Amino acid sequence: MRQLITALFMLTASTAQAADKVAFFGMFKLDDSLQTKELGESEEEVARLAMIEYIIVARFAEEGYDFVDIAPEQEAIERHVNLAKCYGCDTRIAARLGADFALVGEVQKVSNLILAINLQLRDAKTGDLVKGGVVDIRSNTDEGWERGIRYILKNRIFRREE
């Protein structure tokens, strides 16, 4: 999965001069639902995580951001179960990689109907949240996940002030 993300970075990275650099650590799934406990990991949800990661990378590239290769810090990354909840380890790793920002998110599955998507862009030097958003979705489908992440990107991360 992480190799796919790295490949996406290389394919979609912007060539803009002096672009802000982002270390994207991917989307993590928190799942305590009864469905998963009973039936195991859903292949459809694994594919949906990859889908929303691709949407995120494509949108950040479209906005002119460059992505740093996270492979040099893979060992440090793998020490954490969820970089969205590691008390600043994401920004420390991003800073070591030379990134301006750390980007990380999670999908929390409460049940097969109730999910929440969270995406955070944090300053790699200070650890401060720059932009972020959370959306609750009531649809465990490709369309529901896609609409959720596109809402966060449009209305929270890249919202145009009028």
Rosetta blueprint (number, residue, H / E / L):
1 M L
2 R H
3 Q H
4 L H
5 I H
6 T H
7 A H
8 L H
9 F H
10 M H
11 L H
12 T H
13 A L
14 S L
15 T L
16 A L
17 Q L
18 A L
19 A L
20 D L
21 K E
22 V E
23 A E
24 F E
25 F E
26 G E
27 M E
28 F E
29 K E
30 L E
31 D E
32 D L
33 S L
34 L H
35 Q H
36 T H
37 K H
38 E H
39 L H
40 G L
41 E L
42 S L
43 E H
44 E H
45 E H
46 V H
47 A H
48 R H
49 L H
50 A H
51 M H
52 I H
53 E H
54 Y H
55 I H
56 I H
57 V H
58 A H
59 R H
60 F H
61 A H
62 E H
63 E L
64 G L
65 Y L
66 D E
67 F E
68 V L
69 D L
70 I L
71 A H
72 P H
73 E H
74 Q H
75 E H
76 A H
77 I H
78 E H
79 R L
80 H L
81 V L
82 N L
83 L H
84 A H
85 K H
86 C L
87 Y L
88 G L
89 C H
90 D H
91 T H
92 R H
93 I H
94 A H
95 A H
96 R H
97 L L
98 G L
99 A L
100 D L
101 F E
102 A E
103 L E
104 V E
105 G E
106 E E
107 V E
108 Q E
109 K E
110 V L
111 S L
112 N L
113 L L
114 I L
115 L E
116 A E
117 I E
118 N E
119 L E
120 Q E
121 L E
122 R E
123 D E
124 A L
125 K L
126 T L
127 G L
128 D L
129 L E
130 V E
131 K E
132 G E
133 G E
134 V E
135 V E
136 D E
137 I E
138 R L
139 S L
140 N L
141 T L
142 D H
143 E H
144 G H
145 W H
146 E H
147 R H
148 G H
149 I H
150 R H
151 Y H
152 I H
153 L H
154 K H
155 N H
156 R H
157 I H
158 F L
159 R L
160 R L
161 E L
162 E L
